[in-house]
Amino acid sequence: MKHLSDDQLALYHYRDGDDIEVAGWHLTSCAECRSRLAAIEEVLKLVVAPSVPARGPDYGSEVWNRIRAELPELATREHWWPAIPRWAWAGAVAVLLVGVFLLGRYSSERQSLMNVATDAGVSTATPAQQVRERVLLLAVGDHLDRSQMLLLELSHASGLRDLDVSGGRQRAIELADANRLYRTTAQKVGDPSIVTLLDELERVLLQVGHQPSRLTARDLKRIQDSIQSQGILFKVRVVRANVRKESAQRPRTASSPKKGQTT
């Protein structure tokens, strides 16, 4: 009997993937896999996404004042637009979005001040602010989704013959460039857990990006062993699941206050 891998058990826990039904049938008849699933679920219970502090009316201005010194000047506006490649645009947006997200999410001083209101059951975040938070969460999750997709393709690739990875190399380089900007932003706001994850992810992406256009079976096995030994797919899935869960709790659109209510 072929047992389920840790990745498959984690996907089953989150009800994610295409083999949930097959995994469920296997678990009904395999005590060993049920025991491993229970152990994994105990670990996942410890992974709790930190609460997001409420935002004040001047939050946007505060964030802009913190990050605008890091943004480049637009001195040659007529000429620089066409020259920037697509991945650079994605990276610039990543810096802005993640900077706003992390600066707000891990501001302990703001959390302490807002606890008085939240303990009383009163949310100080307006619907528009919650929508912005959801957009930021989706941006973080999108980067992890695209990175996970590439790593899954390599993990499941067959090593029976040489593999053409010219397209995957370019994707890995673009993802590594964007990942570097995410990691730098996380370092500046002092989030060691995200820095650690993105640092491990960046090493794998660079390893793929520096490969030749065609991989031999030995080269492919080396990359697959690196992905497996670090458990990078499992770590990415855990963080991605938490981001997805948190973003789902945010409204998709900002509704106007009802008559008789104040914001």
N, C-alpha and C positions, 0 to 999 in steps of 0.2 A: 504494500500500500504506500503510495506517495503522499507524504505529509505536506501540509500547507506551510509556506514560508512565513517569516515574521512580517514581511510586507503585506502578504495576502491576509494575514490575521488582523493587521492594523486597518486595512481597507474594509474588512468585514465589520470591525468595530464601529467605523464611521459610516457604514452602509454606502461605501463608495466603490467604484469600479464596475466591471462587466461580469465578474464571476461571483457575485454575492450569493446567488441561489446555489451554485455548485459548492461553494464553501460551506453553506449552511447544511447541505446534505452530508458533506464529509464530516462536519463536526458532530452530527447526530450519531455517527458510528465510530468516532475516533476519540478515545479518552485522552490520549497524549496531546492531540491538538487542542482539545477543550481546556486541558490544564495549562498549556502554553498561552492560550487566549486569555485565560483568567489572570495569568501573571502579567501579560502585556496591559490588560485593562487596569490593573492596580497601578502600574507605572503611569498610564495616561491620566488617571485621576489626579495625579500630582501636578500635571501640566495645566495650569489655570492662567488664562490670559488676564493680565492686570486690568483693573477697572480704568475707564477713561474719565478723567476729571471733567467737570462741567466747564464750559467756556463763558467768560464774561463778555460784555458788549465790545470791549476794546481788544479782544484776543487777536483779531486779524492784523491790527496795526502793530501789536507787540511782536508777532511773528515776523512781519515784514521788516521791522527795524532790526531784528536779529540777523536775518539772512541776506539783506540787500547788499551788505558790504562784500559778500562772497560772489555776487553775480557780476558777469562781465559787462563792461560798458558797450553801448551800441553806437560806436562812433562812426562806422562806415556802413550805415544802414542800407545804402543802395547796392552794395556789392557783396556783403557777407551772406545774405540769405541763400542764394543758390549753391554756395560752396559747401554748406554744412551737410554731411551725410545723414541718412535717416536715423542711424543708431545714436548720433550725437543729440538729435532732437529728443529721442526717448530718454537719454541720460539726463538732459537738462530738466525735463519734466519730472524725472525721478527724484532729482535733488530737491526740487521745490516741494513736491508732494510729500516725500518722506520727511523732509525737514519740518514741515507743518505738523505732520502726523506724530513724529517722535517727540518734538518739542512740547506738544500739548499732552501727549500720553504719559510722559514720564516727568512731569513737573510736580515734584512732591510738595513744593510750597503752595501751589495753587490747589492741590488736592486737600491739604490741611485746612485752608480757608473755606473751601466749599463743603466740607463734611457737615457743618452745622445745618446747611440747607438740605443736603441729601439724607441725613439721619432723620429729618422730619418728614421725609417722603415727598419733598418738593424738588423737582428738576429745574435747574436754572438754564439748561440748554434749550434754545429755541429750535423749532423744526428746521429752519434753514441751516443752523449750525450742525444739527444732526445729519442732514443730507450731505454737508461738506465732509463730515467725518466718515460717512459711508463711502464717499468717492475716494478718500485717502486710503481706506482699508482695502478697497477693490484694487487700487494701484499696486499696493504691496503684494496682494494675493496674485495679481496678474504676472508679476515678475517670477514668483515662485512656481506658478503653473507652467510658464514657458520653459523654465529651467528643468522642472520635473519631467516634462514631455521629452526633452532631448535626452536626459539621463535614462529614461525608461526605454527609449529606442535603442540606445547603446547596450543597456543591460540585457535586452531580449534579442539582440542581433545574433545571428548564427556565425560561428567561426569556422565553418567548413571550407570557405574560400575567402579570397581577398574581398574586402568591403569598401565600396566607394563612399567616402564620408566628406566629399568636397562641400556639399550643402550644409552638413552638420558642423563642419569646421567654422564656416562663416557665422552660423547661428551662435556657436559657442563664443566666438570672439565678440560679437555684439552683446551677448548676455553678460560676458565678463566685464566689458566696458561699463554697462549699466550697473552691474553688481558692485563695481568698485566705487561708484558714486553713492550708492546706497550705504555701503560699508563706511565710507568717509563721513557721511552725515551722521550715522549712528555713533561713530567714535566721538564726534564733536559734542553730541548731547549726552554722552556717557551711558550708553546702553550696551554693556558687555555681552549679554546673551545673544543679541542680534548680531553684534560684531563677530562673535565666534562662529555663528552659523554661516554668515555671509563670507567669512574668511575661508572656511572649509569648502563652501560651494565654489568660490572663486578659483581655488587651487584645482579643483576637478575641471572646471570650465576651461581654464588655461591649458591644462593637460590635453584636453580634446582639441583645442584651437591650435596647438603647436604640432599636431600630428600631420603626416603627409596625406595627400588626397585619397590614397588607397591604403587601408589598414591590413596588415597581415594578421593571421590568426593569433600569433603571439602578441602583437600590439593590442589587438582587441581584448584578449584575455587580461592583459595588464591593466587596461582601463576598467574592465568589468570588476576585477579584483579590488581596484582602488575604490570604486563606488560601493562595493559590498563591504569592504573592511571598515570604512568610515561610517557606514550606516547613514549616509547622507540623504538617501531617498526617504528613509523613515523620519529623519529630523525635519526635512522639508514638509512632509505630509502633516506632521503634528502641528507645526506653525501655521501652515496653510489652512488646516481645519479650524484652528482657533480664530484666524482672521476671517474666514468665511462665516463662522457662527456669529462673530461680533458684528460684521457688516450687515448680516441679515436682520439684526435687531434695530438697525437704523432705518428711518423712513426713506422711500425712494424719491419723494417730492415734498416740498415744503408747503403745507396747507395753511391757509389764512386762519387767524383766530376766530372762533365762533363769537356770535353776538353776546355781549355781556361778559366776555373773557378778556383779560389783559395779558400781554406778553412780558 
